[in-house]
Amino acid sequence: MAAHPVLADEPFRLNLYTEDYPPWSYPAKDGVSGINVRLLQLVLHNTGYDGRFSIVPWGRAQRFTQTELDSCFFSAVRSEERENIYQWVGPLSQESVQLFSLDPAASRFTDFASVSGFRIGGQTEDAFTDYAESLGLRVERVTEIPVNLAMLQSGRIDLWLAGSVGGPFIARREGVQVFPVATTERVFELWLACNPAMPSEVIQSLNKALEALKQDGSLEAILADYR
């Protein structure tokens, strides 16, 4: 705990970084909200820890977490490449990855690997985009997810790569209807990823509190508000 000087009567405080990615996290009148934000707020309440939630570009969230000892970011895919860079709390939620078109009559594909010849928009430092590229797709990356939706509307890309839950939520918020043309067979778990120097007892406490919320129905109650 030497790297985390906290007075005995002060709660442990975490800096929690995320991006604008509804319904998991998004700006709200009172700060930051969303399914995973509300879930983590309950986790913090039940552990007695304090947390400061901030929305920043996705790449910056990862860099902050790697350099700030009391920091975490979410909602992060727990990939092989990231496994040893962070300590993990979760999973918080899950979703598949889809390719979206503005055309309701666009061709549907049975799998990602069969999609070729299209201009696809994805995100920098993003596990979903990494996965699509591992299947042979060529993806143009931008720093923030909503930019891709604007590029899709302007015709700069043909297909938009996003989460199966987050993509439609973002589009609906912007008044745009999108149509999935391909879906990954793999379902990705979304986690809270924390600085590797964070005390192990903090990680254990967070995981224990999260599991209790899954068992007592709190998570289902939050999900029900977004259905």
N, C-alpha and C positions, 0 to 999 in steps of 0.2 A: 504493500500500500504506500510505500515511500514516494512513488511517483504521483500519488493522488492525495495531497495533504488536505484532509477534511477534519474540522473540529468535531469532537465527539457528539455534540448536540446538533450538528448540521447534517441534513440528509445528503446522500450521494447525488450528484447532479450529472446528467448526461446531455450532450448536444446531439440531437437527432435530426439528421438531414434526409430530405426526400425531394422529389420532383413533383411538378404539376402533372399528375397521372390519375385522374378520377376513374373509378370510384375509390381507389386505394388511398389517394392523398390529393388534396387540392386546396387552393387559397379559400378562406372563408372570412366572414365579417369579423369573427373573433380570433382570427389567426390562421390556423391550419386545421382541416377536417378530413374526413374520409374513413373508409372501413378500417384500414390498418392503423391510421392515426388514433381513432377512437379505441381500438383494441389495445394499442400501446399505452394510451393514457390510463386505461384501467390497470394494465400491468404495473405501471409506475405507481399508481395509487396504492395498489395492494402490496407493493414492496417497500413503500415509504420513500422511494427515490423521487427526485425532481427531474424534470426534462424540459428542454427548450427545443421546440420543433421549428425547423426552418426549411423553406422551399428554395432550392438553388438548382442550377443546371446539373444534370446527372453526373457528368464527369467530375465536376467540382465537389459533389457530395462524396464521391469515392476518394478524391485526393484529401479532403478535409479529414475523413475517417482514418486515412493512413497516417496522418501527421499529428492529429489532435488526440491526446491520450484518452479523454473521456467522451469520445465521439463514436457514433454509429450512423449507418445509412440504411434506408429501406425504400421500396420493396425490392430486394436484390435476389437474383437467381443464385443459388448455391452451386456454382460450377466447379469443375476440377481445377480450372485455372485460378479460381479465387479461394479455394478451400483453405490453404495455409496462410493466406494474407490476412484473414480476419478470424474473429471468434463469432459463433453463430447462435442466434436465438430464433426459434421457430420450429416449423414453418408457420407463417402468419396466414397465408392464403395461397391460391394456385390459379393458374390459367394456362390455356394453350396459346399458340401463336397463330395468327391468321394473316393472309394477304387480302386487302380490301380494295374494291373498285367502286367508282361512282355509278357504274352502269349496271342496272338490275339484270340485264340480259347477257352480261359478261360470261365467258366460258368458265365452268367449274373444273377444278383439277383434283384428282384423287389424292395427290400428295405434293409436297413442296418440291421434291426433286424433279418433278415433271414440268415445272414452270420455267420457261426460258423465253428469251427474246423480248422481255418486258423491262421497262425502266422502273426499278423498285426503290422506294424510299425507306430508309431505316435510320437508326440513331447511333451516334458515336458512343464508344465504350459501353456497349449494350450487349448482354448475353443473347437476347433474341436474335439480334442481327448477326452476331457471331455464329449462332447455330444455323441460320439460313445460309450464310456463306459457306459453312462446312458441308452443306448439301449441294454446293455448286452454284448457288444463285449469286448474281452480281448486284450489290446493293449500294446505292448512293447514301452516304451518312450525313446527317445534320445533328446539331447539338441538342435541340429540344423537340419533343414529340409533336406539338401542335404545328410546327413549321412544315412537317411532312403533309399534314392535312391541307394546308394552304397550297403546297406544291401540287398535290393531287387535284385540287380544284382549278388551279391555273393551267393544268396540263403538262407541267414540267416532269411529272412521273406518271406512270400508268397504274401502278399498284402501290399501296401503302402497307408496310409491315408493322403490325402492332399486336398487343395482347388481345385475346378473344373477349375479355371483359372490358379492359381499358379503352380499346380502340372505339367501340360503339359509344361508350360514354362520352369520350372527347368529341366525337362527331356530333352527337345529339346536343351537347352543350353549345356547339357552334352552329346549330341549325342545319346540319348536313346529314344526309342519309347515306350510309355506306353498305356495301354488300360483300360478304366474304366469298372468295373464290377458291381458297385453299386453306386447310387447317393441318397443323402438325399432329401426328399421332402422339407425340410426347406431350405430357402435361408438366409444366414447370412450377415448382414450389417457389414461393416468394418469402424471403427471410429478412430479419434484422441482422446486419453485418456490423461487427464492432471492432474497434482498434485491438490489435493483438496484445497490447500491454494492459488492457483493462483487467482488473482483478477477477480471477476465475470465480470467486464467490459471488460477484455481481452477475456474471453470466448465468451461473447456476440458479440464482434467485430469480432472475428474469424468466428463464425457461420454466421453472417450477410454477411461477405465477401465471404464465401463459397457458400452461397445461391445465391448471385449475379453471381458468376461464372457458376453456374448450369443454371441460367436463360439466360445468355448472349451467351451461346454456347461454352464457353471456355473449359468446361469439355468434351464435345463431340469432340472438336478439338484434345484434348490430346488423347482420346480413339481411334480416327481414326488413329493415328500414330502407334498403336499397333495391329490393326486388320489385 
